[in-house]
């Protein structure tokens, strides 16, 4: 595996039609070289030998350059059988490439592959079903780049973002999706076994990538956690909880939906990570004057490896690796991010 500085250096697989075209052109070249050498042996000059070879395999019918001897006639017969078939096959491959959409398709594919290679700190989304579509809409709404992986060419064809048709459980596919540069991997496949294999493969390639895995069975949660999933989500459970909250506390549930998912709302919830270089390290929430300087409200604080502190007290200290959950508008959140870095 050739990986250097987080970049996959292995070449992309050659498409099947390109292999066929290369094979056809090489075969035609071999026939031309064989004809050239054969006629040179019969005393032709290199130019005359090349000319005689070309008009023979192309069936142009100009006639022979010199009068043929019996040996030349036998050689020419074999050259016609080999050359005409090879030339016809090569011509058919070229027509297929140019007029059946292969060229356009491959150019588009190469452009997409370049886009993926240029992506950094992106999300890899495994599975392009109903759950995958919902995840993608949220990522698009928040301006987050992502790459989709799915085994179905039909589903991939409906995806307008960079996408790879392949099996996400295979290392090659994850490497092509940029797993060595990705920030998050979301596995939203239908089966727990597939999500488990993707999690195992991704974790073996990138021990530090953040993995969110889907499950439909609570019994699979422990296995997914052992495989390396950082967060495990059961869409059915979440749907049930949301329906219950809408029934019992509809205003609260709708407000949280707006804050979390409605891009048109002025205020929204976000997490702010505190890096080791942050100016806030060593400060308390009171001394940092976060609300006074930025206008944001700190709703939660989580120390690295610890539990969330909801409505943290003003004397709570800020340390490297902490996460602040805050609410504010776009400008306020941007100001806090500037202060936190």
Long-range contacts (C-beta under 8 A, 24 or more apart in sequence): 1-171, 3-175, 3-180, 6-180, 6-181, 7-180, 7-181, 8-175, 8-176, 8-178, 8-180, 10-172, 10-175, 12-113, 12-176, 13-172, 15-106, 15-109, 17-93, 17-96, 17-97, 17-102, 17-106, 18-106, 20-93, 21-93, 21-94, 21-97, 24-86, 24-89, 24-90, 24-93, 25-90, 27-86, 27-89, 27-90, 28-83, 28-86, 28-87, 28-90, 31-57, 31-79, 31-82, 31-83, 31-86, 31-87, 32-57, 32-83, 34-79, 34-82, 35-79, 35-83, 38-75, 38-79, 39-72, 39-75, 42-69, 42-71, 42-72, 42-75, 53-79, 53-83, 56-80, 56-83, 57-82, 57-83, 57-84, 57-86, 57-87, 58-87, 59-84, 112-162, 112-163, 113-176, 115-162, 116-147, 116-162, 116-164, 116-176, 116-177, 116-178, 117-178, 119-145, 119-147, 119-162, 119-178, 119-181, 120-178, 120-181, 121-181, 121-182, 121-183, 122-146, 122-147, 122-178, 122-181, 122-182, 122-183, 123-147, 123-182, 123-183, 123-184, 123-185, 123-186, 124-149, 124-174, 124-177, 124-178, 124-179, 124-182, 124-184, 124-185, 124-186, 124-202, 125-149, 125-186, 125-188, 126-150, 126-168, 126-185, 126-186, 126-187, 126-188, 126-189, 126-195, 126-198, 127-168, 127-187, 127-188, 127-189, 127-190, 127-214, 128-152, 128-155, 128-156, 128-158, 128-159, 128-163, 129-155, 129-188, 129-190, 131-188, 131-214, 131-235, 132-188, 135-186, 135-188, 136-161, 138-261, 141-261, 141-263, 142-263, 147-177, 147-178, 147-182, 149-173, 149-174, 149-177, 168-194, 168-198, 168-201, 169-194, 169-197, 169-198, 169-201, 170-201, 171-201, 171-204, 171-205, 174-198, 174-201, 174-202, 174-205, 175-205, 179-205, 179-206, 179-209, 180-205, 180-206, 182-206, 182-209, 183-209, 183-210, 184-209, 184-210, 184-211, 184-212, 185-209, 185-210, 185-211, 185-212, 186-211, 186-212, 186-213, 186-214, 187-211, 187-212, 187-213, 187-214, 187-229, 188-214, 189-214, 190-216, 192-216, 192-217, 192-220, 192-223, 192-224, 195-220, 195-224, 196-220, 196-223, 196-224, 196-227, 199-224, 199-227, 199-228, 199-229, 200-227, 200-228, 202-228, 203-227, 203-228, 259-327, 266-329, 266-330, 267-327, 267-328, 267-329, 268-327, 268-328, 268-329, 268-330, 268-333, 269-299, 269-325, 269-326, 269-327, 270-325, 270-326, 270-327, 270-328, 270-333, 271-323, 271-324, 271-325, 271-326, 272-323, 272-324, 272-325, 272-326, 272-333, 272-336, 272-337, 272-340, 273-322, 273-323, 273-340, 274-318, 274-319, 274-320, 274-321, 274-322, 274-323, 274-324, 274-340, 275-320, 275-340, 275-341, 276-320, 276-321, 277-341, 278-318, 278-320, 278-340, 278-341, 279-339, 279-340, 280-318, 280-339, 280-340, 281-318, 281-319, 281-320, 282-317, 282-318, 282-319, 283-317, 283-318, 284-314, 284-315, 284-316, 284-317, 284-318, 285-312, 285-313, 285-314, 285-315, 285-316, 285-318, 286-314, 286-315, 288-318, 290-324, 290-326, 290-336, 290-339, 293-335, 293-339, 294-328, 294-332, 294-333, 294-335, 294-336, 294-339, 295-328, 295-329, 295-332, 295-335, 296-326, 296-327, 296-328, 296-332, 296-333, 296-335, 296-336, 297-326, 297-327, 297-328, 298-324, 298-325, 298-326, 299-325, 299-326, 299-327, 300-324, 300-325, 301-325
